[in-house]
């Protein structure tokens, strides 16, 4: 049996001896899984998870802002479990994190000792970010961590050991890398880190000219092809969106400081800082060292190569781009540094057992108490009653409250029946509004930033239907100004309160729009210009009209915001043209104008504008 086969067997099998640490890890997996199930039952979907459930209403090859794997899982789970209960929809992600815990244990045991693996598994589970958000929520990070760790496992066969069947090992690397890419675009850091290790480590340079790595990349590309195909079909909109987040206009020390402090808090300062120190030591020791007590040289340096990419890049990006509160982007890097830190603690265990044991016990207790406080407060709001002044401010945990009152209102109004649709006005709210509708009627995110949800439903198929639009944050005047143009009549019909333990936390206003207007008809105008409201991912596909046949030129050109989208001949004072207009993601108002070949405006007697959906 070759090295790759033996190590694959080690990954999934129980250690041959009566392993004390393996039993501890199983106990850890069981207890933390139960903890996450409890937390999942206590807390509703937050902004992100609600949005992801809304995104997963329809099955696509890929999605606007994330690769598809976790949304496929969420879609499949939602087909199986009843009632869209958060605790049930989160179960596959809890299971994936449990599997990741076993893999990280086996990684530590493989490269140094079972105690090192146990410590790594413990650190992985007690970090504030990993404990519930990554470990228990329906988000892309659960499959990302699992397949990232599996990719690292099989890369060890190649870079740290000597595989007897290198092509098989590289095929396994490619398969895991492809699944990582299907989970999140962070997979590029594995490619970068492995490539950098091959360049730096003398023992690994032979793989640069070996066909194995390129075979692995090909396999990964095939597995990740749904992402590539979907982006090709949609003008690479996902790559453009994610890549654009790395660019900004000016340097900001405040944003950089916020990112550094934020990630340390999310990861947990007393875990993140020692992990960064451990990574620094691994860097100094270099690729030829067995530090701290690895079985093979270069192990911790290899882990560092996989770790530093997301940590450094996403921290640096915050200096010139608005990354908001995305402090979790660095998480895979810290996960690899937890392995390095665990190996360091394991090496020092004999000399510092009392201190290190106390540190791990205290960190575990403090972290679970902190998270327990957050979970129970999110569910009940009890901190408002004991923290002075807290009840006067905005509580961010209210974003995880279910909009049950909205669902009840919509049911009472008869909104959730055939012939109607429900809508929200921004992706941060659209998830909650969609979850209230629970897939019973079509849902639109009529927004300047609808993201994934815009691809689920063709708005043009809803022409003439009644829409119920809900919002918590958009002012009433803005709602009327923005939405009256899309309906024959648009009016507020009610307000409900999102409550927690009997306390009103946020008002939600509900509007009804009668007869959704898609296609437009315009009469004469003195400017030759027409304002055309477009819903997300809609576009002008056909323009027809009538002009004065005695004054008209032979040809009419159509322009949207001064960009030519089509032209047609005028015959007997009439024209019909198909356009080459491209759809844009946001809801927007465009200016359509008709011009003669010499650029002069054409004043039509009437025109009809037909809209279509992005395909």
Backbone torsions as a table, in degrees:
resi	resn	phi	psi	omega
1	UNK	NA	128.7	-179.1
2	UNK	-72.5	170.0	-178.1
3	UNK	-60.9	-45.0	-179.2
4	UNK	-59.9	-41.5	179.2
5	UNK	-67.9	-41.1	179.4
6	UNK	-62.5	-43.7	-177.5
7	UNK	-70.5	-32.3	174.4
8	UNK	-64.0	-41.9	176.8
9	UNK	-62.5	-41.4	178.1
10	UNK	-61.1	-33.5	-176.8
11	UNK	-63.8	-40.6	-172.5
12	UNK	-103.1	-8.7	-175.5
13	UNK	-101.2	161.7	175.4
14	UNK	-77.7	142.1	176.8
15	UNK	-54.0	147.3	-175.1
16	UNK	-62.4	-36.1	-178.2
17	UNK	-91.0	174.8	178.6
18	UNK	-77.3	91.2	-168.9
19	UNK	-85.4	114.0	176.3
20	UNK	-64.2	-43.4	-175.8
21	UNK	-72.9	-32.9	175.6
22	UNK	-63.7	-38.2	176.8
23	UNK	-65.2	-39.3	177.0
24	UNK	-62.0	-40.8	-179.5
25	UNK	-66.3	-41.8	176.5
26	UNK	-60.2	-43.2	176.7
27	UNK	-61.6	-42.3	177.3
28	UNK	-60.0	-44.2	-179.5
29	UNK	-61.7	-45.8	-177.9
30	UNK	-64.7	-48.6	-176.2
31	UNK	-66.0	-43.7	-179.2
32	UNK	-71.0	-31.6	175.4
33	UNK	-64.9	-42.2	177.0
34	UNK	-63.2	-39.7	177.1
35	UNK	-60.0	-43.0	-177.4
36	UNK	-72.0	-34.6	175.3
37	UNK	-64.4	-42.5	177.0
38	UNK	-61.5	-48.0	179.3
39	UNK	-60.8	-39.6	179.1
40	UNK	-66.0	-29.7	176.8
41	UNK	-78.2	-27.5	-178.1
42	UNK	-79.7	-35.9	-168.3
43	UNK	-114.1	133.7	176.8
44	UNK	-78.2	-179.4	178.1
45	UNK	-68.6	132.9	171.3
46	UNK	-81.9	-169.9	-177.4
47	UNK	-56.0	-47.7	-175.2
48	UNK	-65.4	-51.5	-177.6
49	UNK	-65.4	-39.9	177.7
50	UNK	-60.8	-41.4	178.0
51	UNK	-65.4	-39.9	179.7
52	UNK	-65.9	-39.3	177.1
53	UNK	-63.6	-40.8	176.1
54	UNK	-62.0	-39.7	179.6
55	UNK	-65.0	-35.6	-174.8
56	UNK	-84.1	9.6	175.3
57	UNK	-61.2	-33.3	-179.2
58	UNK	-120.3	144.4	179.9
59	UNK	-90.2	122.7	178.8
60	UNK	-126.0	162.3	174.7
61	UNK	-60.3	-40.3	174.6
62	UNK	-155.4	-173.1	-172.7
63	UNK	-137.8	167.2	-171.5
64	UNK	-61.3	-51.4	-173.2
65	UNK	-112.8	3.5	177.3
66	UNK	-147.6	150.0	166.4
67	UNK	-63.4	169.9	-161.9
68	UNK	-92.6	-13.6	-164.7
69	UNK	-56.3	-49.8	-176.8
70	UNK	-69.2	-29.1	176.9
71	UNK	-73.9	-33.0	171.7
72	UNK	-61.7	-45.0	178.8
73	UNK	-61.1	-44.4	-179.7
74	UNK	-64.9	-41.6	177.4
75	UNK	-60.4	-48.2	-178.3
76	UNK	-63.8	-42.1	179.2
77	UNK	-62.3	-39.3	-179.2
78	UNK	-68.2	-23.4	175.9
79	UNK	-76.5	-23.3	-172.3
80	UNK	-97.5	-48.7	-173.8
81	UNK	-87.0	146.9	-176.8
82	UNK	-86.6	151.2	164.1
83	UNK	80.4	1.8	-179.8
84	UNK	51.6	45.0	179.7
85	UNK	-79.6	122.5	-177.3
86	UNK	-52.5	-42.9	-177.5
87	UNK	-60.2	-36.0	-179.8
88	UNK	-77.7	-40.6	-179.7
89	UNK	-66.9	-22.2	-179.8
90	UNK	-84.7	-12.9	-172.9
91	UNK	-57.0	-44.6	179.6
92	UNK	-61.0	-31.3	-178.7
93	UNK	-76.3	-34.4	173.2
94	UNK	-63.9	-40.6	178.5
95	UNK	-64.0	-43.3	179.4
96	UNK	-62.4	-38.8	178.8
97	UNK	-69.5	-35.1	175.1
98	UNK	-60.9	-41.4	177.0
99	UNK	-64.3	-39.1	177.7
100	UNK	-62.5	-37.6	178.3
101	UNK	-61.0	-41.7	178.3
102	UNK	-66.0	-41.0	-178.7
103	UNK	-64.7	-42.0	-178.7
104	UNK	-68.3	-33.1	173.2
105	UNK	-62.2	-46.5	-178.8
106	UNK	-66.9	-33.8	176.2
107	UNK	-61.4	-49.6	179.1
108	UNK	-61.2	-41.5	178.9
109	UNK	-65.6	-36.5	-177.6
110	UNK	-68.6	-42.1	-173.0
111	UNK	-89.2	-21.3	-179.2
112	UNK	-143.4	-67.6	-178.5
113	UNK	-162.4	161.2	178.1
114	UNK	-65.1	-31.4	176.2
115	UNK	-64.5	-40.3	176.1
116	UNK	-61.6	-40.3	177.4
117	UNK	-64.5	-40.8	177.9
118	UNK	-62.8	-44.3	179.9
119	UNK	-63.9	-41.5	178.1
120	UNK	-61.4	-42.3	179.1
121	UNK	-63.7	-38.8	179.1
122	UNK	-66.3	-48.2	178.6
123	UNK	-58.2	-41.3	-179.8
124	UNK	-59.2	-35.2	-174.7
125	UNK	-92.1	-21.5	-177.0
126	UNK	-97.2	-14.7	174.9
127	UNK	-54.8	135.6	-175.4
128	UNK	-55.9	-42.6	-178.5
129	UNK	-68.2	-43.7	-176.2
130	UNK	-76.0	-27.8	-170.4
131	UNK	-58.6	-45.4	-178.3
132	UNK	-125.1	-50.9	-173.0
133	UNK	-60.5	-54.1	178.8
134	UNK	-79.7	-37.8	-174.8
135	UNK	-79.4	-17.1	-173.5
136	UNK	-136.8	-10.0	-177.5
137	UNK	-94.3	158.3	179.6
138	UNK	-82.6	81.7	-175.8
139	UNK	-139.7	167.9	-175.2
140	UNK	-69.8	-15.3	-173.3
141	UNK	-68.5	-31.0	-178.6
142	UNK	-61.7	-54.0	175.4
143	UNK	-66.5	-31.6	178.0
144	UNK	-58.4	-49.7	-178.0
145	UNK	-63.3	-41.5	-178.6
146	UNK	-61.4	-52.3	-174.9
147	UNK	-76.9	-25.7	172.1
148	UNK	-62.5	-48.6	179.9
149	UNK	-63.2	-39.5	178.8
150	UNK	-67.1	-36.8	174.9
151	UNK	-62.0	-43.9	177.6
152	UNK	-61.4	-39.6	179.9
153	UNK	-58.8	-47.5	-177.2
154	UNK	-77.6	-26.2	173.5
155	UNK	-66.3	-30.4	176.6
156	UNK	-61.0	-35.8	176.8
157	UNK	-53.9	-33.9	-171.1
158	UNK	-95.5	-47.9	-171.2
159	UNK	-86.1	-31.5	-175.6
160	UNK	-105.6	-27.1	176.7
161	UNK	-116.4	-177.2	-179.4
162	UNK	-115.6	104.4	-176.5
163	UNK	-71.3	139.7	176.8
164	UNK	-81.0	-21.9	178.0
165	UNK	-130.2	77.0	-171.6
166	UNK	-60.2	-33.8	-178.8
167	UNK	-66.1	-37.5	176.4
168	UNK	-63.8	-41.5	179.5
169	UNK	-63.4	-43.4	179.6
170	UNK	-67.9	-34.1	175.7
171	UNK	-62.5	-40.7	177.8
172	UNK	-65.8	-40.6	176.1
173	UNK	-59.8	-45.9	-179.5
174	UNK	-61.9	-40.5	179.6
175	UNK	-63.6	-46.0	-178.9
176	UNK	-69.2	-36.7	178.0
177	UNK	-64.6	-40.5	177.7
178	UNK	-62.8	-40.4	177.7
179	UNK	-69.1	-33.5	174.5
180	UNK	-63.2	-42.5	179.1
181	UNK	-64.8	-35.1	175.7
182	UNK	-68.7	-17.7	-179.5
183	UNK	-88.3	-45.4	-178.9
184	UNK	-166.5	153.7	-177.4
185	UNK	-68.3	-6.7	175.4
186	UNK	-57.0	-15.5	179.8
187	UNK	-55.2	-25.9	-179.8
188	UNK	-62.8	-25.5	179.1
189	UNK	-72.8	-27.6	173.4
190	UNK	-67.5	-42.7	178.0
191	UNK	-63.2	-44.9	178.5
192	UNK	-63.6	-48.2	-177.1
193	UNK	-64.8	-42.5	178.3
194	UNK	-65.6	-41.1	178.4
195	UNK	-63.9	-40.6	179.2
196	UNK	-66.2	-39.3	176.7
197	UNK	-62.5	-41.2	179.5
198	UNK	-63.5	-33.3	178.2
199	UNK	-74.3	-36.4	-173.2
200	UNK	-88.1	-43.9	-174.9
201	UNK	-78.7	118.6	-178.8
202	UNK	-55.9	-36.8	-177.3
203	UNK	-70.5	-17.2	-175.5
204	UNK	-102.6	-6.7	-173.9
205	UNK	-66.8	-23.3	-179.9
206	UNK	-61.2	-24.1	-177.0
207	UNK	-76.1	-13.5	179.8
208	UNK	-64.8	-35.6	-178.3
209	UNK	-100.8	4.5	178.3
210	UNK	-87.3	143.4	179.9
211	UNK	-69.6	-14.5	-175.9
212	UNK	-55.4	-51.3	-179.4
213	UNK	-59.9	-35.7	-177.5
214	UNK	-75.3	-30.4	171.9
215	UNK	-65.6	-41.0	179.0
216	UNK	-62.5	-41.8	179.0
217	UNK	-64.1	-39.5	177.8
218	UNK	-62.9	-45.4	178.3
219	UNK	-61.4	-43.9	178.9
220	UNK	-61.2	-40.0	179.7
221	UNK	-66.0	-36.8	178.8
222	UNK	-66.7	-45.9	179.7
223	UNK	-65.7	-37.5	179.1
224	UNK	-84.8	6.9	-174.8
225	UNK	-60.3	-29.9	176.1
226	UNK	-56.4	-37.6	177.8
227	UNK	-66.0	-44.3	-178.1
228	UNK	-66.3	-43.2	-178.8
229	UNK	-65.0	-46.6	-179.3
230	UNK	-61.1	-42.7	179.5
231	UNK	-66.0	-37.7	177.1
232	UNK	-63.6	-38.7	178.8
233	UNK	-69.8	-23.3	-174.0
234	UNK	-119.0	35.1	174.4
235	UNK	56.0	33.8	176.1
236	UNK	55.3	37.7	-174.1
237	UNK	-65.3	-35.3	-179.4
238	UNK	-68.6	-45.0	178.4
239	UNK	-63.4	-39.4	179.6
240	UNK	-64.5	-43.1	-179.4
241	UNK	-63.7	-50.8	-177.8
242	UNK	-67.7	-40.4	178.1
243	UNK	-65.4	-35.3	-179.6
244	UNK	-65.9	-21.5	-179.5
245	UNK	-71.7	-13.0	-179.2
246	UNK	-89.3	-0.7	-176.2
247	UNK	-120.0	143.5	178.5
248	UNK	-146.6	-168.9	-173.3
249	UNK	-101.6	-34.5	-172.7
250	UNK	-147.5	160.5	178.8
251	UNK	-78.1	136.8	179.4
252	UNK	-134.8	110.9	176.7
253	UNK	-66.3	-32.4	179.3
254	UNK	-63.6	-45.9	178.9
255	UNK	-64.4	-40.2	179.2
256	UNK	-63.2	-45.1	178.8
257	UNK	-62.4	-42.4	178.7
258	UNK	-60.3	-40.8	179.6
259	UNK	-66.8	-41.6	-179.5
260	UNK	-64.8	-50.0	-179.2
261	UNK	-65.0	-41.8	-177.2
262	UNK	-62.6	-43.8	-178.9
263	UNK	-68.6	-34.8	178.0
264	UNK	-64.6	-40.6	178.5
265	UNK	-66.8	-45.9	-179.0
266	UNK	-60.7	-47.5	-177.9
267	UNK	-71.2	-30.8	-177.0
268	UNK	105.2	114.9	-172.8
269	UNK	-55.0	-42.4	-176.3
270	UNK	-76.2	-3.1	170.0
271	UNK	-107.2	-41.4	-175.7
272	UNK	-66.0	-45.2	-176.8
273	UNK	-64.7	-48.0	175.0
274	UNK	-60.9	-35.1	178.6
275	UNK	-64.5	-40.4	177.4
276	UNK	-65.4	-39.1	176.6
277	UNK	-63.0	-44.3	178.5
278	UNK	-59.8	-40.9	176.8
279	UNK	-63.6	-38.6	177.1
280	UNK	-62.7	-40.4	177.9
281	UNK	-65.0	-42.4	178.2
282	UNK	-59.5	-37.2	178.3
283	UNK	-64.6	-45.4	-179.4
284	UNK	-65.5	-40.8	-178.6
285	UNK	-65.7	-34.1	174.1
286	UNK	85.5	178.1	-173.1
287	UNK	-74.8	-10.8	-178.8
288	UNK	-96.8	1.2	-173.3
289	UNK	-96.2	149.1	172.5
290	UNK	-95.4	10.6	-178.7
291	UNK	-56.8	138.9	-0.7
292	UNK	-84.7	-34.9	176.5
293	UNK	-159.9	43.7	-175.5
294	UNK	-71.9	155.6	178.1
295	UNK	-72.8	-29.1	-178.3
296	UNK	-128.8	145.9	178.6
297	UNK	-67.5	149.6	174.7
298	UNK	86.0	1.3	-174.1
299	UNK	-64.8	-53.7	-177.4
300	UNK	-68.7	-31.0	176.0
301	UNK	-66.3	-38.0	176.1
302	UNK	-62.7	-44.9	177.1
303	UNK	-60.5	-39.1	179.4
304	UNK	-64.4	-37.8	179.1
305	UNK	-63.1	-35.1	177.4
306	UNK	-77.7	-21.9	-173.0
307	UNK	-87.8	-38.3	-163.9
308	UNK	-74.7	-25.5	-175.6
309	UNK	-55.8	-61.6	-178.5
310	UNK	-64.8	-31.7	-179.2
311	UNK	-67.6	-50.0	-176.1
312	UNK	-71.6	-45.8	-175.3
313	UNK	-64.0	-51.1	-175.0
314	UNK	-71.2	-24.7	173.1
315	UNK	-71.7	-45.5	-178.8
316	UNK	-65.7	-38.6	-178.1
317	UNK	-58.2	-33.8	-178.6
318	UNK	-62.0	-20.8	-179.2
319	UNK	-68.9	-27.3	-177.6
320	UNK	-128.2	4.2	179.5
321	UNK	-137.8	148.3	179.9
322	UNK	-81.4	97.6	-179.9
323	UNK	-92.1	-0.1	178.8
324	UNK	56.0	-127.6	-175.4
325	UNK	-113.5	38.1	-179.6
326	UNK	-86.1	63.4	-177.8
327	UNK	-78.8	-5.1	-179.8
328	UNK	-87.2	-8.4	-176.9
329	UNK	-60.0	-28.4	-178.3
330	UNK	-83.9	-1.2	-169.4
331	UNK	-54.7	-44.7	-179.8
332	UNK	-60.2	-33.6	178.2
333	UNK	-65.3	-44.8	178.4
334	UNK	-66.0	-33.4	176.6
335	UNK	-57.7	-43.5	178.3
336	UNK	-69.4	-34.2	177.5
337	UNK	-70.3	-26.8	174.1
338	UNK	-60.2	-36.4	176.1
339	UNK	-63.1	-44.3	179.3
340	UNK	-64.6	-43.9	178.4
341	UNK	-62.4	-41.7	179.5
342	UNK	-62.4	-39.9	177.5
343	UNK	-65.1	-37.1	178.5
344	UNK	-66.8	-45.5	177.7
345	UNK	-62.0	-42.1	179.7
346	UNK	-60.3	-41.7	179.4
347	UNK	-63.9	-36.9	-177.7
348	UNK	-88.2	1.1	-172.3
349	UNK	-60.4	-43.7	-176.5
350	UNK	-61.4	-36.4	-176.8
351	UNK	-90.7	-24.9	-173.7
352	UNK	-128.3	34.5	-173.2
353	UNK	-58.5	-45.5	-176.6
354	UNK	-63.9	-47.5	-179.0
355	UNK	-65.3	-45.7	-177.3
356	UNK	-68.4	-37.5	177.0
357	UNK	-63.6	-43.7	179.1
358	UNK	-62.5	-41.0	179.1
359	UNK	-60.7	-47.2	-177.2
360	UNK	-67.5	-41.0	179.0
361	UNK	-65.2	-46.9	-178.7
362	UNK	-63.8	-43.4	178.7
363	UNK	-61.3	-40.3	179.0
364	UNK	-63.6	-47.0	-178.2
365	UNK	-64.5	-48.9	-177.7
366	UNK	-61.1	-45.3	-176.7
367	UNK	-65.0	-40.5	179.8
368	UNK	-72.4	-32.6	175.2
369	UNK	-65.6	-45.8	179.2
370	UNK	-59.3	-47.2	-179.1
371	UNK	-69.2	-34.4	176.3
372	UNK	-62.5	-39.6	176.4
373	UNK	-61.7	-45.5	-178.8
374	UNK	-64.6	-42.2	-178.8
375	UNK	-65.2	-48.9	-177.7
376	UNK	-68.4	-35.0	176.4
377	UNK	-67.4	-41.6	179.1
378	UNK	-58.9	-37.4	-178.6
379	UNK	-76.3	-35.8	-170.9
380	UNK	-120.2	-21.6	-178.0
381	UNK	76.0	22.4	-171.4
382	UNK	-66.8	-24.7	-179.2
383	UNK	-65.3	-25.8	179.7
384	UNK	-62.0	-24.7	-176.0
385	UNK	-85.9	-13.9	-174.4
386	UNK	-124.0	-17.0	179.7
387	UNK	-95.8	117.8	-177.5
388	UNK	-58.5	130.1	175.9
389	UNK	82.1	-12.7	-177.1
390	UNK	-65.6	-32.4	-177.3
391	UNK	-74.3	-5.2	179.8
392	UNK	-94.2	-20.5	-174.8
393	UNK	-98.7	-179.5	176.6
394	UNK	-82.6	128.8	-178.8
395	UNK	-100.1	112.9	-177.2
396	UNK	-64.8	-20.7	-179.4
397	UNK	-70.1	-12.0	178.8
398	UNK	-66.6	-18.0	178.6
399	UNK	-65.5	-15.4	179.3
400	UNK	-97.7	11.9	178.7
401	UNK	-86.2	135.4	178.0
402	UNK	-70.8	143.7	179.4
403	UNK	-88.8	55.9	-177.8
404	UNK	-62.4	-38.2	-179.4
405	UNK	-61.8	-34.9	177.5
406	UNK	-67.3	-44.1	178.3
407	UNK	-58.4	-43.3	179.4
408	UNK	-64.0	-39.4	178.5
409	UNK	-64.0	-45.9	-179.0
410	UNK	-63.0	-39.3	178.1
411	UNK	-64.7	-41.7	-179.8
412	UNK	-65.4	-35.6	-179.7
413	UNK	-77.6	-8.0	-175.9
414	UNK	73.8	25.7	-177.3
415	UNK	-76.1	-26.0	-171.6
416	UNK	-95.2	50.8	177.6
417	UNK	-129.8	163.3	179.6
418	UNK	-55.9	141.0	-180.0
419	UNK	100.4	-8.5	178.0
420	UNK	-117.7	169.2	169.5
421	UNK	-144.9	163.6	179.4
422	UNK	-119.9	149.4	-177.3
423	UNK	-144.9	155.0	170.3
424	UNK	-121.8	178.8	-171.6
425	UNK	-122.3	-1.2	174.2
426	UNK	-162.0	148.1	-173.4
427	UNK	-58.7	-29.4	-179.2
428	UNK	-68.9	-21.4	175.1
429	UNK	-105.7	-26.7	-172.6
430	UNK	-59.5	-34.0	178.6
431	UNK	-60.3	-47.7	-179.5
432	UNK	-65.3	-40.1	179.5
433	UNK	-66.0	-43.8	177.1
434	UNK	-59.8	-44.8	-178.6
435	UNK	-62.0	-32.7	176.3
436	UNK	-66.1	-37.0	177.5
437	UNK	-75.7	-24.6	172.9
438	UNK	56.0	33.6	175.1
439	UNK	73.7	9.9	-177.5
440	UNK	-76.1	-27.0	177.2
441	UNK	-137.0	163.9	177.1
442	UNK	-58.7	148.4	-179.6
443	UNK	-126.4	134.1	176.2
444	UNK	-118.5	142.4	169.2
445	UNK	-105.8	91.8	-173.8
446	UNK	-84.7	84.4	-165.6
447	UNK	-143.1	160.7	170.1
448	UNK	-76.6	-9.1	-180.0
449	UNK	-144.6	71.7	-176.1
450	UNK	-85.3	-21.4	177.1
451	UNK	56.9	-137.2	-173.6
452	UNK	-53.2	-37.9	-168.5
453	UNK	-63.7	-26.9	-178.3
454	UNK	-62.2	-23.7	-175.7
455	UNK	-86.4	-5.7	-172.7
456	UNK	-82.0	-38.4	-173.1
457	UNK	-130.9	135.9	175.1
458	UNK	-80.4	108.5	-178.1
459	UNK	-61.6	-29.5	-177.1
460	UNK	-66.2	-20.8	177.8
461	UNK	-77.1	-7.9	-178.3
462	UNK	-101.9	9.7	-178.0
463	UNK	-55.2	132.7	178.7
464	UNK	86.4	-6.3	-177.8
465	UNK	-88.3	164.8	-179.8
466	UNK	-92.6	131.5	-179.7
467	UNK	-114.3	142.3	175.9
468	UNK	-114.0	116.5	-173.1
469	UNK	-112.3	130.8	-177.2
470	UNK	-125.6	143.8	176.9
471	UNK	-152.0	151.4	176.2
472	UNK	-109.4	-27.2	-171.1
473	UNK	-112.5	-22.7	-175.8
474	UNK	-77.8	131.3	-178.9
475	UNK	-62.2	152.1	-177.8
476	UNK	-58.6	-44.6	-178.1
477	UNK	-62.9	-39.4	178.7
478	UNK	-66.3	-37.2	178.3
479	UNK	-62.3	-47.0	-179.8
480	UNK	-63.5	-45.0	-177.7
481	UNK	-64.4	-34.2	-174.9
482	UNK	-84.4	-31.5	-168.4
483	UNK	-109.4	-15.9	-179.7
484	UNK	-60.2	-30.9	-177.8
485	UNK	-70.6	-15.1	-177.2
486	UNK	-94.7	-10.1	-176.0
487	UNK	-132.8	157.9	173.0
488	UNK	-65.5	-38.4	176.1
489	UNK	-143.3	137.5	-178.0
490	UNK	-138.8	122.3	-176.0
491	UNK	-150.9	153.2	174.9
492	UNK	-76.1	136.4	-178.0
493	UNK	-119.2	-3.1	178.7
494	UNK	171.6	170.5	176.3
495	UNK	-139.1	137.1	173.9
496	UNK	-124.9	160.4	178.4
497	UNK	-110.3	131.0	170.4
498	UNK	-80.7	121.3	-173.1
499	UNK	-113.7	155.7	173.1
500	UNK	-140.1	118.5	-178.1
501	UNK	52.4	40.4	177.4
502	UNK	82.3	-1.7	-179.3
503	UNK	-101.8	132.2	177.0
504	UNK	-70.7	123.7	-177.4
505	UNK	-106.5	-35.3	-177.8
506	UNK	-158.5	132.4	175.1
507	UNK	-82.2	145.4	173.9
508	UNK	-124.7	122.1	178.5
509	UNK	-95.5	139.6	-177.7
510	UNK	-119.3	133.7	179.9
511	UNK	-120.7	150.0	173.3
512	UNK	-116.7	130.2	175.3
513	UNK	-113.2	122.9	-178.4
514	UNK	-94.2	133.9	173.1
515	UNK	61.1	79.5	177.2
516	UNK	-58.1	128.9	-178.6
517	UNK	-98.6	123.8	177.1
518	UNK	-111.4	-70.7	178.4
519	UNK	-73.4	149.3	-174.8
520	UNK	-124.0	147.7	173.5
521	UNK	-125.1	134.4	-177.3
522	UNK	-126.7	143.6	174.1
523	UNK	-93.3	-162.8	-178.2
524	UNK	-61.7	149.0	176.6
525	UNK	-139.2	149.1	-179.2
526	UNK	-84.9	-9.2	-176.7
527	UNK	-107.9	-15.8	-175.0
528	UNK	73.8	15.2	-179.2
529	UNK	-123.2	150.2	-176.3
530	UNK	-137.7	132.6	177.8
531	UNK	-88.8	121.7	-176.1
532	UNK	-119.7	113.3	176.6
533	UNK	-76.4	132.9	179.8
534	UNK	-119.3	131.0	172.3
535	UNK	-79.2	165.1	-178.7
536	UNK	-52.9	133.9	177.0
537	UNK	62.2	21.1	172.3
538	UNK	-102.7	161.1	-177.5
539	UNK	-152.9	161.1	175.0
540	UNK	-78.9	120.3	-178.5
541	UNK	-108.0	-20.2	-179.2
542	UNK	-152.9	140.1	176.3
543	UNK	-130.6	129.5	175.1
544	UNK	-131.6	156.8	-178.1
545	UNK	-174.4	-179.6	-179.1
546	UNK	-132.5	134.4	179.0
547	UNK	-128.4	170.3	176.9
548	UNK	-69.5	111.1	-172.6
549	UNK	-67.3	-17.6	-179.4
550	UNK	-84.0	-31.0	-178.1
551	UNK	-101.1	-7.5	-171.4
552	UNK	-77.8	147.9	171.9
553	UNK	-75.0	179.1	-179.7
554	UNK	-75.9	-22.6	-175.1
555	UNK	-137.2	145.6	175.3
556	UNK	-120.2	136.3	175.4
557	UNK	-111.5	143.7	178.9
558	UNK	-108.3	136.3	-178.5
559	UNK	-130.2	137.2	173.4
560	UNK	-115.8	116.0	-177.0
561	UNK	50.6	44.3	176.8
562	UNK	70.9	10.8	174.5
563	UNK	-106.6	125.2	-176.3
564	UNK	-68.1	129.6	-180.0
565	UNK	-118.5	-8.4	179.5
566	UNK	173.7	171.7	179.1
567	UNK	-154.3	157.8	179.5
568	UNK	-154.8	154.3	174.0
569	UNK	-77.6	146.2	176.1
570	UNK	-98.0	121.5	-178.5
571	UNK	-124.5	120.1	-179.2
572	UNK	54.6	37.5	176.1
573	UNK	78.6	8.2	-178.8
574	UNK	-126.8	154.9	177.4
575	UNK	-148.1	152.8	172.4
576	UNK	-139.7	127.3	179.8
577	UNK	-134.6	142.9	167.2
578	UNK	-93.4	146.5	-175.3
579	UNK	-110.9	162.8	173.9
580	UNK	-106.5	25.4	-177.2
581	UNK	-66.0	140.8	175.7
582	UNK	-96.7	143.8	178.0
583	UNK	-79.2	146.4	173.5
584	UNK	-111.8	155.3	-177.0
585	UNK	-68.3	-44.0	-172.8
586	UNK	-74.7	156.0	162.7
587	UNK	-66.7	135.8	-176.1
588	UNK	-159.5	166.1	174.4
589	UNK	-112.2	126.2	179.1
590	UNK	-115.6	157.7	178.0
591	UNK	-107.7	116.1	178.4
592	UNK	-97.5	133.4	176.5
593	UNK	-134.7	150.9	177.4
594	UNK	-111.5	134.7	-176.7
595	UNK	-138.2	154.1	174.5
596	UNK	-80.7	169.5	179.2
597	UNK	-57.8	-25.8	178.9
598	UNK	-91.2	7.2	174.1
599	UNK	92.9	-0.8	179.7
600	UNK	-79.5	146.6	179.5
601	UNK	-66.7	146.9	174.6
602	UNK	-109.9	127.2	-178.2
603	UNK	-99.6	101.2	-176.5
604	UNK	-81.4	150.4	172.6
605	UNK	-68.9	-39.1	178.0
606	UNK	-162.0	151.9	173.0
607	UNK	-140.8	153.1	174.3
608	UNK	-121.5	131.2	-177.7
609	UNK	-115.1	119.9	-179.8
610	UNK	-104.7	132.1	-179.0
611	UNK	-104.3	152.6	176.0
612	UNK	-136.1	171.6	-177.6
613	UNK	-101.5	145.5	176.3
614	UNK	-57.3	130.9	176.8
615	UNK	-122.9	NA	NA
